Amino acid sequence: MSTAFAHRNLPRLLLQARESLMVRTRPSLREHGLSDQQWRVLRVLGEHGTVETGRVAREAYILGPSLTGVLARMERDGLVRRERDPADQRRTVVEATAKGLKMVERLSRSVEGHYQWLEKSLGRQKLAQLYELLDELIALEQS
């Protein structure tokens, strides 16, 4: 017996879309020795500077225990630096090192090139509409 669903499997489609996008980005990440998770961390740090680790976990969509391992490897490789928050010693903040920021700068060119290709392929209006719909979906599910 099979269950008849009225709607397509949106979570699966979103995962497929993510994988489709990452096919073009992953080779550049691998050339620089980065995993998808490490790139998400560096992108957050490149956008926001010094960030509390809980915020990094939320914005990079990495569970806390996994983030601990990711940051340890990145620290070992000289990409990030962690320290206690001077304002609250119970919290830890992380920032990209000069090496990490240089990597963000280099990779951002290829990532932005991919987004330009995507905009050209879909059209500026459709891409803007996609962003808007995703933002609305996220807001809807958070309320």
Summary of the structure (lengths in Angstrom):
residues: 143
radius of gyration: 17.8
end to end distance: 35.4
largest distance: 60.0
contacts: 358
relative contact order: 0.11
helix: 70%
strand: 12%
